[in-house]
């Protein structure tokens, strides 16, 4: 029996690496050809659409390179260097409400929520009028939520865990008087 992991029915890791290598080779060849044509002055704009079938279905690639010279902008043009396309400002991504499960287990307060595409670095916790404020943004998604905290629990008491898009917050509850 082979030591390789089985990534799917009838596919070995070596088979997938071979197919991926062929895709990278085809992309590298296309980029090299495009660069040569630009350097030789044959063209100032090159577009290349290519479909590669690696045995798991076709993969379509699109590449475009455009060269602009300072003379294209007139005598008062920009300094030589990278030319950036005009950026169209995108409207802000609307915030999705955070749906959370909140529970008290023994002397521990717990909050659990699904935040797909978010890492711990993308997470912000705040405190306002006894409420926990959560905001997160990652992978083109933005989340916001406001949740009541038990009396006596503050931000410093909350332990955070965010793994695979699952947010787990826990805090010890204060002793009852």
N, C-alpha and C positions, 0 to 999 in steps of 0.2 A: 504494500500500500504506500502511496506517495506521502511525503512529509508536507506537501503544499496544502494550504488552506483551500477549501472548495468555495469560491465566491458565487457559484450558481450552478444549476444543472448543466453538466457537460462542459463547463468552463474551468480552466485551471488559471492560477495566478500568472503563470508563464504565458498562456494564450492571451490573456488580457493585456499583459505588458507588451507583447509582440504587436498587438493591434494598436495600442496606444502609441508605441514607437513609430509605427507606420504613419499614423496621423501627424505626429510631430515632425516626421521627416518630410511629409508632403507640405506642411505649413512652412517649414524652414526653406524648402526649395522655392516655394512661391514668393516668400519674402526676399530671398536672395536675388531672384530674377527681377523683382520689382525694384529693388535697390540699384541693381546694375543699370537698368533702363533709366532710372532717374539720374544717376551719376553721369551717364553718357550723354545726357541731354535729349534723349529720344522722346521723352515725354515729361510733362510737369505734373501730371495727375495720372495715377494708375489705380484702377479698381480691379479687384480679382474676386470672383465668386467661384467657389470650388465645392464640389460634393465628393466626399470620400466615403466609400462603403467598407467598413471593417468587419463585415460579417455579422454585426449585431444591429444592422440598420444604418441608413445613411446619416452622415453628419455634414451639415452645410457650414462652410466658413465664408465670411465676407471680410475683405481687407480693402482699405482705401488709404492711399498716401497722396498728399498734395504738397507741392513745393511752391512757396511764394518768395519772391525776391524783394528787397527794399525798393527797387525801381517800380514795382507794381503799385506802390503806395504814393508815388510822386516824390518830389524833392523833400517835402516836410514829413516824410513817412516815419514810422516807428524805427527804433533802433534794431539792428540785426539781432536775430535770436529766434527763439521758438515763436511761432505764430499760433495764437489760440483763436478758435472759432468764437464768434459772439455767443456769450452764454445767455440763455433765456432763463430768467429766474423762475424756478419752479414754485408753485404754491406750497405752503407748509403741509406736511402730511397730517391729516386729521388724527387726533388722539383716539385710540380705542379704549373703551372703559375696561378696567381690570376686573375680571370676575374672580373672586377669591373665596376659598373655604376658610372660615375662622372657627377655631375651637379652643376650649380650655380643657387640658388634660392634666389632672392633678393640680400642681402648682405652676403649670406652664401654659402661657398663651401661645397659640400657633396660628400662622396664616400661611396658606399655600395657594399659589396662582400659577397659571401657565403663561409664560412670556416667550413664545418662540422667537428665535433669532436675536435674543438679547443676552449679553454677557454682563458679568458683575461690574465691569468698567462703565457700562451704559446705564447703570441703575443709580437713581438718586432718591434718597429718603429725606423727608422733611417732617416738621412737627408744627401744627397750627391748631390752637384752641382745643387741645386734647385729642386731636386726630392725627393719624399717621398719613402723610402724603407720599405717594409712590409715583415716580415718573421714570420712564425708560424708553430708550430709542435705539433700535438696532435693526439691521437688514431691511431698511426702508419702512419700518413699522414704528409707531409711537404709541405708548400706553400711559394712561394716567388713572389714578385711583385715590380715594380718600376713605380711610377706615378708622372707626373709633378705637382708641387704645384704652385698656382697663386703667382705672385710677391708680396712680403711683408708678406707671410704666412710662419710661422716656426713651428717646432714641439711643442713648448710651447703653440701655439694657438689652437692645435687640441684637440677636445673632442672625447673620445673613448667610444663606447658602443658595447659590444659583447654578444649577447643573443641568445641562441639556434642555434649557428653556423652562425649567421648573424652579420657581422661587419658593423657598422655605424660610420663613421668619419665625423665630421663637424668642420668647422673653420670659424670665421667671416672674411670677406674680409676687407682689409684696405680701409679707405676713399680715394677717388680719389683726386689728387692734384688740 
